[in-house]
Amino acid sequence: MMASIPDPEGRSAIIIPVYNHGRTVEAVVREASALHLPIYVVDDGSTDDGPRILRRIPGIHLLRHRVNRGKGAALLTGMRAAAATAHWAITLDADGQHHPRDARALMAALKPGARPIVVGVRTHMLDSGAPWTSRSGREFSNFWVRLAGGARIKDSQSGFRIYPLPEVLNLGVCAMRYQFEVEVLVRAAWQRIPVIQVPIDVTYQKGSERVSHFRPFIDFMRNSATFSRLIFQRILNARPGRSRRGDARASKTR
């Protein structure tokens, strides 16, 4: 049996966004349950057998969107619910690519008094059977995160992370789909929230077992729109007189 996760503050929760992952979500949730932390599963309007499967899993906080609103919206729903009792949100995907036990390594990267975002960097993606769209998409977004003023990061699309609450909830992230995970890194850098990177393993389902919601053209356009908006905002905030006023507004919201 997996030992409890090191959680010195006793204030961490796991958030798992789900959209049509009925084949894999039960195994993911049950493995995550071995960490002995509260688990918030957010069903983002699934139309498969997932909702029925989730209802039979005891001991989880099950939240549901009536219609699909996007991964970012599901993460925010889970974060807002968890923030009532938690200081940290550990997020991981429901498709089985992540190993919940690696949350221990992410938590070990936290130091007393620090409030960073911790990102699990997927290693050996090629050996793990990652599709070319995942590998090329990661490099694409890594470049644009940096150009928009974010940290120099190796895996800006990884969904296995630790977020400090309520700092992330106050960043004002606009993207509500997969772009949430890249926008949050850019806005965190603007607010001087550090990012720590920790290597993790991944396992990709093959063939008909793998569920992917990636749509190359639509997601490319959404990514481009998100980065264009962030770069424009960065340029605007860099104009004389804008940075100080922006800092003042940010300080009032803390």
C-alpha positions as CSV (number, residue, x, y, z in Angstrom):
1,M,0.0,0.0,0.0
2,M,1.2,3.5,-0.9
3,A,2.2,5.6,2.1
4,S,0.4,8.9,2.8
5,I,1.8,11.8,1.0
6,P,4.1,14.2,3.0
7,D,1.8,17.1,3.7
8,P,3.2,19.0,6.7
9,E,0.5,21.7,6.6
10,G,-2.3,19.2,6.2
11,R,-3.9,21.4,3.7
12,S,-3.5,19.8,0.2
13,A,-6.2,18.4,-2.1
14,I,-6.1,16.5,-5.3
15,I,-8.1,17.7,-8.3
16,I,-8.9,15.5,-11.3
17,P,-10.7,17.0,-14.3
18,V,-12.6,14.4,-16.4
19,Y,-14.2,14.5,-19.8
20,N,-15.2,11.1,-21.4
21,H,-12.5,9.2,-19.5
22,G,-14.7,6.4,-18.4
23,R,-12.2,3.7,-19.3
24,T,-9.4,5.1,-17.2
25,V,-10.7,7.4,-14.5
26,E,-11.6,4.8,-11.9
27,A,-8.1,3.4,-11.8
28,V,-6.6,6.9,-11.6
29,V,-8.9,7.9,-8.7
30,R,-8.4,4.7,-6.8
31,E,-4.6,5.0,-7.1
32,A,-4.8,8.7,-6.1
33,S,-6.9,7.6,-3.1
34,A,-3.8,5.8,-1.7
35,L,-2.3,9.2,-1.1
36,H,-4.9,9.8,1.7
37,L,-5.7,13.4,0.6
38,P,-9.2,14.8,-0.3
39,I,-10.0,14.2,-3.9
40,Y,-12.1,16.5,-6.0
41,V,-13.2,14.9,-9.3
42,V,-14.7,17.4,-11.8
43,D,-16.8,15.8,-14.5
44,D,-16.8,18.4,-17.3
45,G,-20.0,17.3,-19.0
46,S,-19.0,13.7,-19.9
47,T,-21.3,11.8,-22.3
48,D,-19.8,8.4,-21.8
49,D,-20.1,5.9,-18.9
50,G,-17.8,8.0,-16.7
51,P,-20.5,9.7,-14.6
52,R,-22.0,6.4,-13.6
53,I,-18.5,5.0,-12.7
54,L,-17.6,8.0,-10.6
55,R,-20.8,7.8,-8.6
56,R,-19.9,4.4,-7.3
57,I,-16.4,5.4,-6.0
58,P,-16.7,6.2,-2.3
59,G,-14.9,9.0,-0.5
60,I,-14.5,11.5,-3.3
61,H,-15.9,15.0,-3.8
62,L,-17.7,14.7,-7.2
63,L,-18.5,17.9,-9.0
64,R,-20.2,18.2,-12.4
65,H,-20.6,20.6,-15.2
66,R,-23.9,20.0,-17.1
67,V,-22.2,20.8,-20.4
68,N,-18.6,20.6,-21.4
69,R,-16.9,23.9,-20.5
70,G,-13.2,23.0,-20.9
71,K,-10.3,21.7,-18.9
72,G,-9.5,25.1,-17.4
73,A,-13.1,25.6,-16.3
74,A,-13.0,22.2,-14.7
75,L,-9.8,22.9,-12.9
76,L,-11.1,26.2,-11.6
77,T,-14.3,24.5,-10.3
78,G,-12.2,22.0,-8.4
79,M,-9.9,24.7,-7.1
80,R,-12.7,26.9,-5.8
81,A,-14.3,24.0,-4.0
82,A,-10.9,22.8,-2.6
83,A,-9.9,26.3,-1.5
84,A,-12.4,26.2,1.4
85,T,-10.1,23.8,3.2
86,A,-6.9,23.5,1.2
87,H,-3.8,25.7,0.7
88,W,-2.5,23.6,-2.3
89,A,-4.1,21.9,-5.2
90,I,-2.5,18.8,-6.8
91,T,-3.8,18.4,-10.3
92,L,-3.5,15.4,-12.6
93,D,-5.1,14.1,-15.7
94,A,-7.8,11.4,-15.8
95,D,-6.4,9.6,-18.9
96,G,-4.0,7.4,-17.0
97,Q,-0.8,9.0,-18.4
98,H,0.2,10.2,-14.9
99,H,1.2,8.1,-11.9
100,P,-0.4,9.6,-8.8
101,R,2.4,8.3,-6.7
102,D,4.7,10.9,-8.3
103,A,2.8,13.6,-6.3
104,R,5.1,12.7,-3.5
105,A,8.1,14.0,-5.6
106,L,6.2,17.2,-6.4
107,M,5.3,17.8,-2.8
108,A,8.9,17.2,-1.7
109,A,10.0,20.1,-3.9
110,L,8.1,22.5,-1.7
111,K,10.1,24.4,0.9
112,P,8.8,26.0,4.1
113,G,7.4,29.5,3.5
114,A,7.6,29.2,-0.3
115,R,4.5,29.5,-2.5
116,P,5.6,28.2,-6.0
117,I,3.8,26.4,-8.8
118,V,5.3,22.9,-9.2
119,V,5.2,21.4,-12.6
120,G,5.8,17.7,-13.4
121,V,8.0,17.6,-16.4
122,R,7.1,14.5,-18.5
123,T,10.3,12.6,-19.3
124,H,11.0,10.0,-22.0
125,M,7.8,11.0,-23.8
126,L,9.0,9.3,-27.0
127,D,9.7,6.0,-25.3
128,S,6.4,6.2,-23.5
129,G,4.5,6.3,-26.8
130,A,3.5,10.0,-26.8
131,P,1.9,11.1,-30.1
132,W,3.8,13.6,-32.2
133,T,1.1,16.2,-31.5
134,S,1.9,16.1,-27.8
135,R,5.7,16.4,-28.4
136,S,5.5,19.2,-31.0
137,G,2.8,21.0,-29.1
138,R,4.9,21.1,-26.0
139,E,7.8,22.7,-27.8
140,F,5.5,25.2,-29.4
141,S,3.9,26.3,-26.2
142,N,7.2,26.3,-24.3
143,F,8.6,28.9,-26.8
144,W,5.5,31.1,-26.6
145,V,5.2,31.0,-22.8
146,R,8.7,32.4,-22.6
147,L,8.0,35.1,-25.3
148,A,4.9,36.2,-23.4
149,G,7.0,36.7,-20.3
150,G,6.7,33.4,-18.5
151,A,9.4,31.2,-17.0
152,R,11.7,29.2,-19.2
153,I,10.0,25.8,-18.8
154,K,10.5,22.4,-20.2
155,D,6.9,21.2,-20.2
156,S,4.3,24.0,-20.2
157,Q,1.5,21.6,-21.2
158,S,1.9,19.1,-18.3
159,G,-1.3,18.7,-16.3
160,F,0.4,17.2,-13.3
161,R,1.1,20.2,-11.0
162,I,0.8,21.7,-7.6
163,Y,-0.9,25.1,-7.5
164,P,-0.8,27.4,-4.5
165,L,-4.3,28.5,-3.5
166,P,-5.6,31.2,-3.4
167,E,-2.8,32.8,-5.4
168,V,-3.7,31.1,-8.6
169,L,-7.3,31.8,-8.2
170,N,-6.4,35.5,-8.1
171,L,-4.4,35.6,-11.3
172,G,-7.3,36.4,-13.6
173,V,-6.7,33.6,-16.1
174,C,-9.1,34.0,-19.0
175,A,-8.5,30.7,-21.0
176,M,-11.0,28.1,-20.0
177,R,-9.8,25.1,-22.1
178,Y,-6.4,23.5,-22.4
179,Q,-4.8,27.0,-22.8
180,F,-5.5,27.6,-19.1
181,E,-2.4,25.6,-18.2
182,V,-0.1,27.8,-20.3
183,E,-1.7,31.1,-19.4
184,V,-1.4,30.4,-15.7
185,L,2.4,30.0,-16.1
186,V,2.6,33.4,-17.9
187,R,0.5,35.2,-15.4
188,A,2.3,33.6,-12.5
189,A,5.6,35.0,-13.8
190,W,4.0,38.5,-14.1
191,Q,3.2,38.2,-10.4
192,R,6.6,36.8,-9.6
193,I,5.3,33.4,-8.5
194,P,8.2,31.0,-9.0
195,V,7.9,27.8,-11.0
196,I,9.7,24.6,-9.9
197,Q,10.1,21.7,-12.3
198,V,10.2,18.1,-11.2
199,P,10.7,15.1,-13.6
200,I,7.9,12.6,-13.7
201,D,7.2,9.4,-15.7
202,V,4.2,9.0,-18.0
203,T,2.4,6.1,-19.6
204,Y,0.4,6.6,-22.8
205,Q,-2.5,4.4,-23.7
206,K,-2.3,2.9,-27.2
207,G,-4.8,2.5,-30.0
208,S,-8.5,2.5,-29.2
209,E,-7.8,2.7,-25.4
210,R,-6.4,6.2,-25.6
211,V,-8.8,9.1,-25.3
212,S,-7.6,12.4,-26.8
213,H,-9.6,15.6,-27.2
214,F,-6.9,17.3,-29.1
215,R,-8.1,18.9,-32.4
216,P,-5.1,20.2,-34.3
217,F,-6.6,23.1,-36.2
218,I,-9.0,24.3,-33.5
219,D,-6.5,24.0,-30.7
220,F,-3.8,25.7,-32.8
221,M,-6.1,28.6,-33.3
222,R,-7.0,28.8,-29.6
223,N,-3.3,28.6,-28.6
224,S,-2.4,31.3,-31.1
225,A,-5.2,33.6,-29.8
226,T,-4.2,33.0,-26.2
227,F,-0.5,33.8,-26.8
228,S,-1.4,36.8,-29.0
229,R,-3.5,38.2,-26.2
230,L,-0.9,37.6,-23.5
231,I,1.9,39.1,-25.6
232,F,-0.2,42.2,-26.4
233,Q,-1.0,42.6,-22.7
234,R,2.7,42.2,-21.8
235,I,3.6,45.0,-24.3
236,L,0.8,47.2,-23.0
237,N,1.9,46.8,-19.4
238,A,5.5,47.5,-20.3
239,R,4.6,51.0,-21.5
240,P,5.8,53.9,-19.2
241,G,3.5,54.3,-16.3
242,R,1.5,51.1,-16.8
243,S,3.7,48.7,-14.8
244,R,3.4,50.7,-11.6
245,R,-0.3,51.1,-11.8
246,G,-0.7,47.4,-12.6
247,D,1.4,46.5,-9.6
248,A,-0.8,48.7,-7.4
249,R,-4.0,47.1,-8.7
250,A,-2.5,43.7,-8.1
251,S,-1.5,44.6,-4.5
252,K,-5.0,45.6,-3.7
253,T,-6.4,42.2,-4.7
254,R,-4.0,40.3,-2.4
